Every structure is written in C-alpha cells, then in structure tokens.
Amino acid sequence: MPLLLILLFIVVPIAELYVIIQVGQLIGVVPTLVLLLADAVLGSMLLKHEGRGAWRRFNEALAGRRFPGREVADGALIIVGGTLLLTPGFITDIFGLFLLLPPTRAVTRRLLKRFTIGRFTVVGMPGGGPGPFGPPSGGQRPNRDYDFEGSAEEVPPQGDGEPRLPGGDRG
C-alpha cells in the first residue's frame, strides 16, 4: 500500500509535468494550455453525458427489481474517470477517457470483477428475503417490538410560533 501511495502522489505528478513540458516544447505554451483546458471541458461534458446514462440505467434496474451491480460499478468508474479527466495532465486524461468510454469501461469492469470475485462477502439482512435470514416459512412477517404503524399530520404554525399538538391544545 505505501508503494501505491508513493506512485500516486509522487511519480504520477512528476510524469505529468514531464509530459506537459515536452508537449509545450513541441507545440508551444499557449496551445498546450488551450489543449489542457479543452480536454477538461470536453471531459466534463462527457462525464455529464455518461453519468446521466448510468443514473438512468441504475433507476431502470431498480424499477425492474433487479440488483444494479453493473450500474453501480459503471457509476463508480465514471466518477473516477471524470475526476482523472478534470485533473490537469495528459496521462491522467488518457486513463480518464479510458474509464468514461463505454467499450473500454466494460473491459475495466470485467477486469475489476475478476479481481474482486471471492474477496468480498455479501451478508443478508434479517427479514430481507430468501435465505437463512428470510421471512418464516408461513409467509407472515413476525411482529417485532420495533415495528410501528402510524400517521402524520402537518400542523400549521400558530401566531406565537410555539409548536402545538394536532387536534387542539393538550397538556
């Protein structure tokens, strides 16, 4: 882990500066700055477009009552890709673009799935569905001490600004 942090916070910025300087010497300072600004603006537009699509697919999965695992992974990759695109530099822009484009994002998602399978355990919640914690075999939900049913009523404010109970002055 410390090696990864050294790589992220020391090596990557030095490499980014080197590439920016090389590009600046090749095409000039102003065109390099314009290019960096343009890829940040275009990256933010792509982030917005892909993020909206991922959010729509996430909601469709929920509406279809299916687990939105792929959509959540896509959303996380889009956030990371957008962050990389907004970070100044050409190297991070390449990786950010790689994570924002749907075909390469699918490849990354498959690689992440292969890497993470078997490393995490999903545990069910009591009363949450079939399995060891699911509802009892009779299909009835057990009555628990913390299960409550109730109703709410909005109380308009009185002239003195003091809160009042619904149904008049009690107490």
C-alpha positions, 0 to 999 in steps of 0.5 A, a space after each residue: 500500500 505505501 508503494 501505491 501511495 508513493 506512485 500516486 502522489 509522487 511519480 504520477 505528478 512528476 510524469 505529468 509535468 514531464 509530459 506537459 513540458 515536452 508537449 509545450 516544447 513541441 507545440 508551444 505554451 499557449 496551445 498546450 494550455 488551450 489543449 489542457 483546458 479543452 480536454 477538461 471541458 470536453 471531459 466534463 461534458 462527457 462525464 455529464 453525458 455518461 453519468 446521466 446514462 448510468 443514473 438512468 440505467 441504475 433507476 431502470 434496474 431498480 424499477 425492474 427489481 433487479 440488483 444494479 451491480 453493473 450500474 453501480 460499478 459503471 457509476 463508480 468508474 465514471 466518477 473516477 474517470 471524470 475526476 482523472 479527466 478534470 485533473 490537469 495532465 495528459 496521462 491522467 486524461 488518457 486513463 480518464 477517457 479510458 474509464 468514461 468510454 463505454 467499450 473500454 469501461 466494460 473491459 475495466 469492469 470485467 477486469 475489476 470483477 475478476 479481481 474482486 470475485 471471492 474477496 468480498 462477502 455479501 451478508 443478508 439482512 434479517 427479514 430481507 428475503 430468501 435465505 437463512 435470514 428470510 421471512 418464516 416459512 408461513 409467509 407472515 412477517 413476525 411482529 417485532 417490538 420495533 415495528 410501528 404503524 402510524 400517521 402524520 399530520 402537518 400542523 400549521 404554525 400558530 401566531 406565537 410560533 410555539 409548536 402545538 399538538 394536532 387536534 387542539 391544545 393538550 397538556 
